[in-house]
Amino acid sequence: MENSFQENLRLERARKRVKAIKGFYRHLVVYMCINAFILVMHYINMDPGVSFWEWHTFSTAIPWGIGLLLHGVSVFGRNVFFGSNWEERKINEIMEQNKKRKSENRWE
């Protein structure tokens, strides 16, 4: 009973984590698409002699990028790029998945 409860709790945490990661990647894709559109439109409609590299050109991308960065930190934590124990956690995760598959297929 205890083991089943813990497994359900772990599964729910994993689902929430996957949902948070998915939300971040959606945010990233929307950020890239909209800012690419804004930059292309700005470039197309630029007056001759005006520099592309001015503040107003990036006035949407920079603040939104800061927000996106904060969103990423909230989802992935401080160890954004493969934290110190990432490899060990990933190995344990894969082993648990294999263990679940074996136990689910036992009765077939």
For each residue, the residues with C-beta under 8 A, 3 or more apart:
1: 4 5
2: 5 6
3: 6 7
4: 1 7 8
5: 1 2 8 9
6: 2 3 9 10
7: 3 4 10 11
8: 4 5 11 12
9: 5 6 12 13
10: 6 7 13 14
11: 7 8 14 15
12: 8 9 15 16
13: 9 10 16 17
14: 10 11 17 18
15: 11 12 18 19
16: 12 13 19 20
17: 13 14 20 21
18: 14 15 21 22
19: 15 16 22 23
20: 16 17 23 24 75
21: 17 18 24 25 75 76
22: 18 19 25 26
23: 19 20 26 27 75
24: 20 21 27 28 71 72 75 76
25: 21 22 28 29
26: 22 23 29 30
27: 23 24 30 31 68 71
28: 24 25 31 32 68 72
29: 25 26 32 33
30: 26 27 33 34
31: 27 28 34 35 64 65 68
32: 28 29 35 36
33: 29 30 36 37
34: 30 31 37 38 60
35: 31 32 38 39 60 61 64
36: 32 33 39 40
37: 33 34 40 41
38: 34 35 41 42 60 61
39: 35 36 42 43 57 61
40: 36 37 43 44
41: 37 38 44 45
42: 38 39 45 46 52 57
43: 39 40 46 52
44: 40 41
45: 41 42
46: 42 43 50 52
47: 50
48:
49:
50: 46 47 54
51: 54
52: 42 43 46 57
53: 57
54: 50 51 57
55: 58 59
56: 59
57: 39 42 52 53 54
58: 55 61 62
59: 55 56 62 63
60: 34 35 38 63 64
61: 35 38 39 58 64 65
62: 58 59 65 66
63: 59 60 66 67
64: 31 35 60 61 67 68
65: 31 61 62 68 69
66: 62 63 69 70
67: 63 64 70 71
68: 27 28 31 64 65 71 72
69: 65 66 72 73
70: 66 67 73 74
71: 24 27 67 68 74 75
72: 24 28 68 69 75 76 80
73: 69 70 76 77 78 80
74: 70 71
75: 20 21 23 24 71 72
76: 21 24 72 73 79 80
77: 73 80 83
78: 73 83
79: 76 82 83 84 86
80: 72 73 76 77
81:
82: 79 86 87
83: 77 78 79 86
84: 79
85: 88 89
86: 79 82 83 89 90
87: 82 90 91
88: 85 91 92
89: 85 86 92 93
90: 86 87 93 94
91: 87 88 94 95
92: 88 89 95 96
93: 89 90 96 97
94: 90 91 97 98
95: 91 92 98 99
96: 92 93 99 100
97: 93 94 100 101
98: 94 95 101 102
99: 95 96 102 103
100: 96 97 103 104
101: 97 98 104 105
102: 98 99 105 106
103: 99 100 106
104: 100 101 107
105: 101 102 108
106: 102 103
107: 104
108: 105
